[in-house]
């Protein structure tokens, strides 16, 4: 899933000086409740890439099940107004449409993303790629379509009950988002979403989850 408030953090931490630097190392932004947020400059982009790291109380299969559970997205992904299946290709691949709610007078954002789950049989590391893709859903009046976005979840088993999670995102949110909104929300988004995620993983429906392979 795309964590919308995380996008705002990227905008907040972008500057002309940073943009002039090609790539670079991840720089620490904030940590709370074991959730660590980092950012780094991206060549030829005004928006910094974002990375979130934490240990989740659940198996890799449970986390994959939650990420593929589109109906649950509004319960844990910040500012998600809706999240709907567009087409299911297989148990490990699907397309979905999501609308992101922003306060007036800003226009909401939306996007279509393709989720693909893959497993490295040697390391047992699971990767979930969720890039934005063109087409599939007509552009709606009054909503800004996000067309450039790449999001990747890397899920590494820590032990029988915990998973090391790394989420990396680069996105162009389009349109204009004022500094006051960025400043008010930038430190909250990833922390809020990942905290909500921990709570969602406690649901009974994920307890016996199996990888979709």
Backbone bond lengths (Angstrom), bond angles and torsions (degrees), N, CA, C in turn:
res aa  C-N    CA-C-N  psi(-1)  N-CA   C-N-CA  omega(-1)  CA-C   N-CA-C  phi
1 X - - - 1.444 - - 1.517 110.23 -
2 X 1.333 115.88 153.21 1.459 120.50 175.62 1.516 108.78 -91.96
3 X 1.330 117.48 127.63 1.463 121.84 -179.03 1.513 108.42 -93.46
4 X 1.333 116.40 102.36 1.457 120.87 -168.69 1.517 113.78 -61.53
5 X 1.320 118.61 -45.69 1.453 119.38 -178.24 1.521 110.34 -64.29
6 X 1.309 117.53 -25.08 1.448 120.51 174.20 1.522 110.57 -60.08
7 X 1.315 116.79 -34.23 1.458 120.70 177.02 1.527 109.92 -59.70
8 X 1.325 116.56 -40.00 1.449 119.68 -178.58 1.521 111.57 -64.83
9 X 1.317 117.08 -34.56 1.457 119.82 176.30 1.520 109.99 -60.62
10 X 1.303 117.24 -41.82 1.454 120.70 -179.32 1.522 110.71 -61.05
11 X 1.330 116.59 -43.14 1.456 120.46 -179.82 1.519 110.37 -64.02
12 X 1.331 115.94 -42.42 1.456 120.68 -179.03 1.510 111.79 -60.61
13 X 1.334 117.06 -40.53 1.452 120.65 -174.17 1.521 112.63 -89.79
14 X 1.336 118.41 2.23 1.456 121.23 176.55 1.517 110.54 -84.13
15 X 1.321 116.34 147.67 1.458 121.86 175.71 1.514 108.70 -157.06
16 X 1.373 118.64 157.89 1.458 120.19 178.90 1.518 112.60 -56.59
17 X 1.337 117.76 -34.40 1.461 119.96 -179.86 1.521 110.33 -65.84
18 X 1.341 116.18 -46.60 1.455 119.94 -179.52 1.522 111.37 -66.01
19 X 1.324 116.77 -36.88 1.450 119.90 -177.28 1.514 111.28 -64.04
20 X 1.299 117.73 -26.45 1.448 120.65 -177.80 1.526 111.73 -76.64
21 X 1.325 116.85 -12.55 1.445 121.14 -178.27 1.523 109.45 -94.36
22 X 1.343 118.86 122.77 1.462 121.51 -177.86 1.518 111.78 -74.48
23 X 1.308 117.66 112.50 1.454 121.67 176.57 1.514 112.06 66.46
24 X 1.314 116.83 -123.32 1.452 120.24 -178.07 1.508 111.07 106.04
25 X 1.329 115.49 175.86 1.451 120.85 -178.70 1.524 110.86 -83.73
26 X 1.323 114.18 159.03 1.452 119.79 175.45 1.532 109.20 -67.01
27 X 1.338 115.74 135.59 1.459 121.40 179.33 1.526 109.57 -113.86
28 X 1.316 115.91 132.74 1.455 121.87 -178.48 1.521 111.03 -64.08
29 X 1.351 116.35 135.87 1.467 122.31 179.34 1.522 111.53 -111.40
30 X 1.339 117.09 -53.01 1.464 120.54 -175.81 1.523 109.51 -162.23
31 X 1.334 116.22 154.81 1.469 121.70 173.53 1.520 109.13 -140.97
32 X 1.328 115.88 138.48 1.446 121.51 176.17 1.519 108.27 -155.98
33 X 1.303 117.43 132.79 1.457 123.23 177.66 1.530 111.55 54.47
34 X 1.336 116.10 36.26 1.453 120.59 178.14 1.514 114.96 79.84
35 X 1.330 116.70 4.01 1.467 121.79 178.91 1.524 107.96 -98.85
36 X 1.321 117.78 116.90 1.456 122.93 -175.49 1.525 110.06 -110.57
37 X 1.340 115.84 132.40 1.459 121.91 -177.52 1.530 109.02 -116.80
38 X 1.346 115.47 134.84 1.459 122.20 179.86 1.533 109.28 -130.35
39 X 1.338 116.11 160.53 1.461 120.18 174.35 1.519 109.36 -143.49
40 X 1.335 116.41 160.34 1.459 120.73 174.26 1.523 109.57 -155.45
41 X 1.340 115.16 154.17 1.457 121.07 -179.22 1.522 110.40 -70.00
42 X 1.335 114.75 150.66 1.456 122.13 178.83 1.524 108.47 -121.74
43 X 1.326 119.30 128.45 1.465 121.00 179.72 1.522 112.19 -55.39
44 X 1.347 115.12 136.00 1.473 122.10 175.83 1.524 113.28 60.91
45 X 1.325 116.93 28.32 1.461 120.41 178.09 1.522 109.95 -136.77
46 X 1.324 116.41 142.95 1.461 121.49 175.39 1.527 111.49 -82.07
47 X 1.305 116.10 -11.94 1.455 121.29 -174.52 1.522 110.24 -109.16
48 X 1.310 116.27 131.25 1.455 120.31 177.82 1.529 111.44 -78.89
49 X 1.325 115.04 151.80 1.457 120.28 172.26 1.524 108.50 -76.45
50 X 1.312 115.35 153.08 1.463 121.95 -177.10 1.522 109.57 -123.72
51 X 1.328 116.45 144.28 1.458 120.80 174.82 1.527 109.27 -136.81
52 X 1.322 115.64 136.13 1.456 121.76 177.27 1.521 108.44 -122.88
53 X 1.343 116.62 134.68 1.461 121.65 178.75 1.520 109.98 -129.27
54 X 1.321 115.57 139.94 1.463 120.24 174.57 1.521 109.42 -168.34
55 X 1.313 115.83 170.80 1.464 121.56 172.86 1.518 107.95 -107.49
56 X 1.330 115.42 123.84 1.455 120.95 -177.91 1.524 111.21 -98.65
57 X 1.337 117.68 139.16 1.464 121.76 177.53 1.516 110.71 -80.26
58 X 1.315 115.89 80.43 1.452 121.01 -179.65 1.514 109.73 174.53
59 X 1.326 116.57 162.52 1.459 120.87 179.61 1.529 110.15 -77.89
60 X 1.335 115.24 166.34 1.462 120.23 175.60 1.524 109.98 -58.36
61 X 1.317 116.83 -42.34 1.470 121.05 -179.20 1.524 111.61 -61.84
62 X 1.317 117.32 -39.28 1.466 120.87 178.60 1.528 110.83 -63.91
63 X 1.320 116.81 -42.59 1.462 120.03 -179.37 1.517 110.78 -66.97
64 X 1.326 117.52 -41.83 1.461 120.56 177.02 1.522 110.25 -60.82
65 X 1.317 116.60 -42.26 1.466 120.37 179.14 1.520 111.28 -60.28
66 X 1.328 116.92 -40.32 1.461 120.04 178.24 1.525 111.00 -67.68
67 X 1.334 117.85 -43.40 1.466 120.86 179.86 1.524 111.85 -62.31
68 X 1.325 116.88 -32.33 1.465 121.05 -179.91 1.526 112.58 -87.25
69 X 1.321 117.31 -6.36 1.465 122.58 179.97 1.530 108.62 -88.31
70 X 1.301 116.47 88.04 1.460 120.98 -174.58 1.525 112.62 -63.79
71 X 1.307 117.29 -31.95 1.467 120.36 -179.64 1.526 111.88 -64.32
72 X 1.327 117.19 -23.43 1.464 120.85 -177.89 1.521 113.03 -86.88
73 X 1.320 117.89 -11.13 1.463 121.11 -173.26 1.525 113.32 -58.05
74 X 1.325 117.35 -39.17 1.469 120.25 -178.64 1.523 112.15 -67.71
75 X 1.344 117.06 -14.85 1.459 120.71 -178.73 1.518 112.99 -86.96
76 X 1.343 117.09 -18.65 1.464 117.20 -175.68 1.524 115.18 -135.34
77 X 1.321 119.99 -23.67 1.468 121.27 179.79 1.523 109.13 -87.17
78 X 1.317 117.09 119.27 1.466 122.51 -173.80 1.528 112.40 -53.27
79 X 1.325 114.43 132.37 1.464 123.59 172.80 1.532 114.04 64.29
80 X 1.324 117.94 17.71 1.460 119.55 176.47 1.520 109.56 -79.51
81 X 1.325 116.71 116.19 1.460 121.71 -179.62 1.521 110.93 -82.79
82 X 1.336 115.95 -39.72 1.458 120.15 179.51 1.520 109.71 -153.90
83 X 1.318 115.47 155.44 1.460 121.47 178.41 1.526 107.02 -151.34
84 X 1.330 116.98 114.85 1.453 120.35 -171.64 1.527 111.31 -132.26
85 X 1.311 115.51 144.34 1.458 121.73 177.30 1.531 110.05 -69.18
86 X 1.323 115.53 133.08 1.460 121.45 174.40 1.527 109.86 -99.53
87 X 1.338 115.52 -48.33 1.464 119.65 177.93 1.526 109.49 -159.90
88 X 1.309 116.21 132.93 1.464 121.59 176.01 1.518 108.89 -99.75
89 X 1.338 116.57 118.21 1.452 121.46 -178.89 1.526 110.45 -85.52
90 X 1.337 115.72 -42.61 1.457 122.41 -179.50 1.524 107.37 -161.80
91 X 1.331 119.21 175.84 1.464 119.95 177.11 1.528 113.64 -60.01
92 X 1.346 117.36 -18.50 1.463 120.83 -178.36 1.525 113.54 -112.71
93 X 1.322 117.41 9.22 1.471 119.65 -178.69 1.530 110.30 -151.02
94 X 1.334 115.96 132.94 1.456 120.55 177.09 1.530 110.62 -157.23
95 X 1.331 115.28 163.58 1.460 123.10 173.08 1.520 107.80 -112.30
96 X 1.337 116.49 139.66 1.450 119.08 177.60 1.528 111.02 -140.67
97 X 1.328 114.66 157.69 1.470 122.38 178.10 1.521 108.57 -114.69
98 X 1.325 116.73 137.47 1.461 120.45 178.87 1.527 110.54 -138.50
99 X 1.315 114.96 142.57 1.467 121.30 173.76 1.524 108.79 -113.14
100 X 1.325 115.51 134.87 1.458 122.76 -178.36 1.518 108.87 -107.22
101 X 1.319 116.54 127.08 1.460 122.01 -176.67 1.521 111.06 -89.53
102 X 1.334 116.29 129.32 1.457 122.32 175.25 1.529 109.12 -124.89
103 X 1.318 117.72 149.20 1.472 120.01 -177.57 1.522 112.48 -69.15
104 X 1.318 115.90 149.66 1.462 122.54 175.66 1.528 108.82 -57.72
105 X 1.345 119.16 141.55 1.465 128.91 9.95 1.525 114.24 -95.43
106 X 1.317 118.34 15.20 1.458 120.89 -179.03 1.522 110.83 -74.34
107 X 1.320 115.84 150.38 1.456 121.13 175.67 1.528 109.55 -85.29
108 X 1.312 115.96 141.52 1.458 120.06 174.75 1.529 110.24 -61.31
109 X 1.317 116.29 158.21 1.457 122.39 173.83 1.527 108.60 -110.94
110 X 1.336 116.33 155.05 1.452 120.17 171.57 1.521 109.46 -144.88
111 X 1.319 115.74 167.40 1.456 120.55 -179.29 1.526 109.58 -162.92
112 X 1.318 114.79 160.05 1.457 121.95 169.57 1.519 106.32 -115.02
113 X 1.323 117.57 130.76 1.459 121.60 -178.73 1.526 110.35 -126.56
114 X 1.311 114.13 153.85 1.463 121.48 176.78 1.531 108.38 -112.38
115 X 1.313 117.68 118.48 1.456 121.92 178.53 1.531 109.31 -98.75
116 X 1.335 115.47 127.58 1.465 120.92 175.18 1.527 109.31 -131.43
117 X 1.306 116.21 129.37 1.459 122.34 -178.94 1.522 108.70 -106.93
118 X 1.340 116.74 131.38 1.463 120.52 178.83 1.525 109.75 -135.96
119 X 1.339 115.90 153.74 1.467 122.56 -177.02 1.511 110.06 -124.69
120 X 1.340 116.13 132.57 1.454 121.59 170.84 1.529 106.29 -87.74
121 X 1.329 118.91 110.30 1.463 120.96 -174.46 1.525 113.37 -65.14
122 X 1.326 117.20 -23.91 1.462 119.99 -178.71 1.523 112.18 -78.97
123 X 1.340 116.53 -44.54 1.466 121.01 -175.78 1.516 112.82 -96.78
124 X 1.354 117.25 -16.99 1.467 124.14 -174.85 1.523 111.65 67.34
125 X 1.320 116.76 16.26 1.471 121.31 175.83 1.527 108.56 -79.89
126 X 1.307 115.94 131.74 1.461 121.93 178.80 1.524 109.24 -105.23
127 X 1.319 115.94 134.52 1.461 122.00 176.67 1.518 109.32 -115.44
128 X 1.323 115.73 133.01 1.464 121.70 176.98 1.523 107.35 -119.38
129 X 1.332 116.62 109.20 1.460 121.99 178.32 1.514 109.44 -95.53
130 X 1.348 116.37 136.93 1.466 120.10 -178.53 1.526 110.35 -141.65
131 X 1.348 117.97 67.87 1.462 119.98 177.74 1.525 112.09 -78.81
132 X 1.330 115.81 151.44 1.462 119.65 171.47 1.529 108.39 -71.53
133 X 1.330 115.83 145.27 1.460 120.74 -179.02 1.528 109.37 -130.55
134 X 1.338 117.76 150.12 1.467 120.50 179.73 1.530 111.12 -78.39
135 X 1.335 114.37 161.78 1.456 120.18 174.71 1.515 113.84 75.21
136 X 1.325 115.42 -156.09 1.456 125.77 178.46 1.524 113.90 72.33
137 X 1.336 118.32 -45.00 1.465 121.80 -179.48 1.528 108.26 -130.43
138 X 1.339 118.42 129.43 1.473 119.84 179.92 1.524 111.85 -60.32
139 X 1.333 115.77 146.47 1.461 121.34 175.98 1.522 108.66 -66.41
140 X 1.324 116.78 135.39 1.455 121.78 -176.69 1.526 110.93 -102.66
141 X 1.316 116.52 140.37 1.447 121.75 179.76 1.529 110.53 -64.26
142 X 1.341 115.99 135.10 1.452 120.50 177.97 1.519 114.43 84.54
143 X 1.346 117.47 1.86 1.464 122.08 178.11 1.523 108.59 -125.80
144 X 1.323 117.53 131.37 1.460 122.28 -179.57 1.522 109.14 -85.25
145 X 1.321 116.89 123.30 1.459 121.41 -179.20 1.534 110.71 -83.98
146 X 1.332 116.59 125.51 1.461 122.08 173.45 1.523 107.55 -83.81
147 X 1.326 116.37 120.76 1.466 120.68 -177.05 1.519 112.86 -113.45
148 X 1.336 116.84 -17.03 1.458 119.75 -177.88 1.530 109.36 -120.91
149 X 1.306 115.71 106.78 1.460 120.15 -179.45 1.521 109.92 -162.42
150 X 1.326 116.33 137.34 1.459 121.51 172.49 1.521 108.20 -131.85
151 X 1.305 116.58 128.60 1.455 121.87 178.88 1.519 110.03 -132.30
152 X 1.328 117.36 133.08 1.458 120.95 -178.02 1.522 110.60 -134.95
153 X 1.331 115.62 128.98 1.452 122.88 173.36 1.522 107.99 -102.03
154 X 1.328 117.20 129.70 1.457 122.00 173.80 1.529 107.45 -116.20
155 X 1.328 116.12 117.44 1.463 122.25 -172.72 1.524 109.55 -114.85
156 X 1.331 116.01 114.42 1.456 121.94 -176.61 1.524 109.89 -116.49
157 X 1.336 118.66 122.83 1.466 119.81 178.80 1.529 111.23 -59.21
158 X 1.324 116.30 127.28 1.466 120.72 176.31 1.525 109.84 -93.67
159 X 1.333 115.78 -45.31 1.458 123.25 173.42 1.525 106.67 -159.85
160 X 1.310 117.15 -165.59 1.464 120.23 -174.83 1.524 113.31 -64.78
161 X 1.341 116.87 -23.76 1.459 119.95 -173.71 1.527 114.48 -120.16
162 X 1.319 118.27 -0.14 1.468 120.54 -176.18 1.523 111.51 -137.11
163 X 1.330 114.25 153.21 1.463 121.32 -178.24 1.518 110.19 -133.45
164 X 1.317 115.84 134.81 1.456 120.33 172.87 1.527 108.15 -82.79
165 X 1.326 115.40 123.57 1.463 121.52 -175.75 1.519 110.14 -113.36
166 X 1.323 115.27 132.46 1.462 121.21 171.49 1.524 108.11 -129.25
167 X 1.308 116.14 123.63 1.468 121.62 -179.61 1.517 108.43 -119.05
168 X 1.334 117.10 125.15 1.454 122.41 -179.34 1.523 108.98 -120.86
169 X 1.334 116.07 134.31 1.459 121.66 -175.53 1.516 111.23 -138.65
170 X 1.339 115.61 134.84 1.458 121.79 167.46 1.517 107.13 -133.19
171 X 1.335 117.01 128.98 1.458 119.73 -173.21 1.519 111.15 -152.83
172 X 1.317 115.45 147.77 1.460 121.94 169.67 1.518 106.68 -108.26
173 X 1.349 118.08 109.20 1.463 120.26 -174.68 1.520 114.06 -74.58
174 X 1.335 117.49 -10.98 1.456 120.40 -179.88 1.519 112.73 69.67
175 X 1.317 116.90 163.78 1.460 121.11 178.00 1.517 112.39 63.14
176 X 1.327 114.95 -158.13 1.457 122.04 -177.95 1.518 109.61 -124.67
177 X 1.331 116.47 130.28 1.457 121.70 175.31 1.524 107.05 -121.59
178 X 1.346 119.12 118.93 1.463 121.17 -174.78 1.523 113.57 -69.36
179 X 1.327 115.24 155.39 1.463 121.14 -176.15 1.519 112.60 -61.93
180 X 1.355 117.40 -34.58 1.466 118.80 -177.03 1.522 111.39 -62.19
181 X 1.343 116.51 -35.61 1.453 119.53 179.58 1.521 109.98 -72.26
182 X 1.313 116.32 -42.20 1.457 120.52 178.38 1.521 110.16 -59.63
183 X 1.337 116.17 -46.53 1.462 120.78 -177.78 1.527 111.88 -63.26
184 X 1.311 116.68 -34.35 1.461 119.61 -175.96 1.518 113.09 -78.30
185 X 1.336 117.35 -22.69 1.454 120.12 -172.51 1.524 114.59 -118.37
186 X 1.336 117.83 -11.29 1.458 120.74 -167.39 1.513 114.15 -61.56
187 X 1.330 118.27 -35.91 1.462 120.72 -176.87 1.520 112.51 -85.58
188 X 1.327 117.51 -7.76 1.462 120.52 -171.94 1.522 114.01 -98.23
189 X 1.331 117.04 -34.20 1.452 121.12 -167.65 1.510 117.27 -56.40
190 X 1.343 118.30 -63.78 1.464 118.48 -178.91 1.528 112.63 -61.36
191 X 1.329 116.67 -38.71 1.462 119.78 179.31 1.521 109.80 -61.91
192 X 1.325 116.32 -45.68 1.464 120.99 -179.51 1.519 111.39 -63.02
193 X 1.341 116.43 -46.40 1.459 119.97 -176.91 1.518 112.19 -65.14
194 X 1.317 117.06 -45.03 1.461 119.73 -178.31 1.527 112.09 -72.16
195 X 1.330 117.20 -31.26 1.468 119.97 173.73 1.525 110.17 -65.21
196 X 1.341 116.07 -43.42 1.464 120.55 176.14 1.530 111.49 -61.92
197 X 1.331 114.73 -37.66 1.462 120.11 -179.83 1.529 110.93 -61.01
198 X 1.324 116.20 -42.56 1.461 120.62 178.34 1.522 110.90 -58.77
199 X 1.320 116.60 -40.23 1.465 120.50 179.65 1.521 111.60 -69.04
200 X 1.325 117.04 -40.77 1.460 120.98 -179.87 1.525 112.22 -62.99
201 X 1.332 115.94 -33.69 1.462 120.04 -178.45 1.528 112.57 -65.75
202 X 1.327 117.22 -14.61 1.462 121.10 178.84 1.531 112.39 -78.41
203 X 1.324 117.25 -10.94 1.465 121.20 -177.12 1.527 111.10 -61.92
204 X 1.313 115.82 141.95 1.469 121.57 -177.82 1.529 112.54 -58.07
205 X 1.327 117.40 -33.26 1.465 119.91 -174.38 1.523 113.20 -66.87
206 X 1.340 117.93 -14.43 1.462 120.08 179.37 1.531 112.81 -101.13
207 X 1.328 117.77 -6.79 1.468 120.82 -172.19 1.517 113.67 -60.36
208 X 1.320 116.52 -39.81 1.463 120.64 -177.64 1.524 112.44 -106.45
209 X 1.314 117.17 27.36 1.455 122.02 -177.19 1.530 111.64 -63.24
210 X 1.334 115.55 143.43 1.447 122.37 175.42 1.526 109.79 -122.26
211 X 1.314 117.48 150.91 1.461 120.47 178.20 1.530 109.56 -64.06
212 X 1.336 117.58 144.31 1.480 121.24 -174.28 1.518 113.71 -83.73
213 X 1.327 116.83 50.84 1.467 119.83 -179.81 1.522 110.25 -124.86
